[in-house]
Amino acid sequence: MEALGRLFDISTGAVPVDLSTAAVTGKRVHLKNCGGVSIVVFKGAGTAGDDPVFDLQEHSASTGGTSQDLDVLTHYYVKQEATLDGDETWSKVTQSTASEVTGNATSAEEQAIYVFEVGANQLSDGFEWISLNVADVGTNAQLGGVLYLLHDLAVQRTPENLVNPLA
């Protein structure tokens, strides 16, 4: 069996977009059928001062319902440099427990891959969906997108038979 469907599933958080046009409201994904999610943000270089800010939310329904900050992020991982060319190593960044993450002083000027890990058991009672929002980075173009890598699948299936990750 292939890794997709056995080890992980992938869902869209936000399709690649110019992060300077407006804040990006992340799409929701259901964590009921998995042990957790690795949220991957992939972004291009922008202009100094336009540092990205991310906000993790939890939800009580796939649409509507109650939404609130999910204050569980104590660390994240980042690969960052002027041009991502495959020779980067991961850096672990620690922070006080929060739902928000702000890139470092040069995060706007460099290309980057961020990874935030969230366990399904970290959600509050009555909340089964998460999303990652990205604040408007400012007036200068900076491309970025968000993918959800659902892992520790409760039921392993061939990719074409995986459960809808929003349901």
C-alpha positions in Angstrom: 0.0 0.0 0.0 1.2 3.5 -0.8 2.0 6.1 2.0 -1.0 8.2 0.9 -3.9 6.6 2.6 -1.8 4.5 4.9 0.4 7.0 6.7 -1.2 10.3 5.8 -3.9 12.3 3.9 -3.5 15.8 2.5 -6.1 18.7 2.6 -6.0 22.3 1.5 -5.6 25.0 4.2 -5.2 27.8 1.6 -4.3 27.6 -2.0 -1.2 29.7 -3.0 -2.2 33.3 -2.9 -0.6 36.8 -2.6 -0.6 37.2 1.1 -0.6 41.0 0.7 -4.0 41.2 -0.9 -6.0 40.4 2.3 -5.9 38.2 5.3 -6.3 34.5 4.5 -9.0 32.6 6.3 -7.9 29.0 6.3 -10.2 26.2 5.3 -11.2 23.8 8.0 -10.2 20.2 8.3 -11.7 17.5 10.6 -9.4 15.7 13.0 -11.9 13.0 14.0 -10.4 10.3 11.8 -6.7 11.0 12.6 -4.3 11.4 15.4 -3.2 14.8 14.4 -2.2 17.2 11.6 1.1 18.7 10.4 0.2 22.2 9.1 2.7 23.2 6.3 3.0 26.8 5.2 5.1 27.3 2.1 5.9 31.0 1.2 7.9 33.1 -1.1 10.2 36.0 -0.3 8.6 39.4 0.3 9.7 42.8 1.6 11.3 43.7 5.0 8.7 44.3 7.6 6.0 42.3 6.0 6.5 39.3 8.3 3.8 36.7 8.3 1.6 36.1 11.3 -0.3 32.8 11.6 -3.3 32.1 13.9 -4.5 28.5 14.8 -8.3 28.2 15.3 -10.5 25.3 16.5 -14.1 24.9 15.4 -17.2 23.0 16.6 -18.6 22.4 13.1 -17.3 22.1 9.5 -19.0 25.5 8.7 -20.5 28.0 11.1 -20.6 26.8 14.7 -18.3 28.2 17.3 -14.7 29.2 16.5 -11.9 30.1 19.0 -8.2 30.4 19.3 -6.5 27.0 19.8 -3.7 28.0 22.3 -1.4 24.9 22.0 1.5 26.0 19.9 4.7 25.9 22.1 7.1 25.4 19.2 7.2 25.0 15.4 9.8 24.2 12.8 11.1 26.3 9.9 13.4 26.1 6.9 14.2 29.6 5.8 16.7 31.3 3.5 16.9 33.7 0.6 16.3 30.9 -1.9 15.1 27.5 -0.8 17.3 25.1 -2.8 17.1 21.9 -0.7 20.2 22.4 1.4 18.3 23.9 4.4 18.0 22.2 7.8 15.0 22.5 10.2 15.2 25.0 13.0 13.0 24.5 16.0 11.5 27.8 17.3 10.0 27.8 20.8 7.5 30.2 22.2 5.1 30.7 25.0 1.9 28.7 24.5 -0.3 30.5 22.1 -2.5 30.2 18.9 -0.4 32.8 17.1 3.0 32.6 15.5 5.0 35.5 14.1 8.0 34.9 11.8 11.4 36.3 12.9 13.0 39.6 11.9 13.9 38.3 8.4 10.9 36.0 7.7 9.4 38.4 5.2 12.6 38.7 3.1 13.2 35.0 2.8 11.5 32.0 1.4 10.3 29.6 4.1 8.6 26.4 5.0 6.9 26.4 8.4 5.5 23.3 10.1 3.0 23.4 13.1 2.1 20.1 14.8 -1.4 19.7 16.3 -2.7 16.5 18.0 -6.4 15.7 17.8 -6.3 15.3 21.6 -5.3 18.9 22.0 -8.7 20.2 20.9 -11.2 21.5 23.4 -14.3 19.4 24.2 -16.9 19.8 21.5 -14.3 20.9 18.9 -13.2 18.6 16.1 -12.1 20.9 13.2 -9.0 23.2 12.9 -7.9 25.9 10.5 -4.8 28.2 10.2 -5.4 31.8 9.2 -2.7 34.1 7.8 -2.8 37.8 8.5 -2.4 40.3 5.7 1.4 40.8 5.4 1.2 44.4 4.2 1.3 46.1 0.8 4.1 44.2 -0.9 3.6 40.9 -2.8 4.4 37.7 -0.9 3.1 34.4 -2.2 2.1 31.6 0.2 -0.1 28.5 0.7 -1.1 26.1 3.5 -1.5 22.3 3.4 -2.8 20.1 6.1 -1.0 16.7 6.4 -3.4 14.5 8.4 -1.4 11.6 10.0 -2.0 8.6 12.2 -5.1 7.8 10.2 -7.8 5.9 12.2 -8.7 3.9 9.1 -6.2 3.2 6.3 -7.5 3.0 2.8 -6.4 3.4 -0.8 -6.2 7.1 -1.7 -9.4 7.0 -3.7 -11.3 5.6 -0.8 -10.2 8.0 1.9 -12.8 9.8 4.0 -13.5 13.4 3.0 -11.2 15.4 5.3 -13.9 18.0 6.0 -16.7 15.5 6.9 
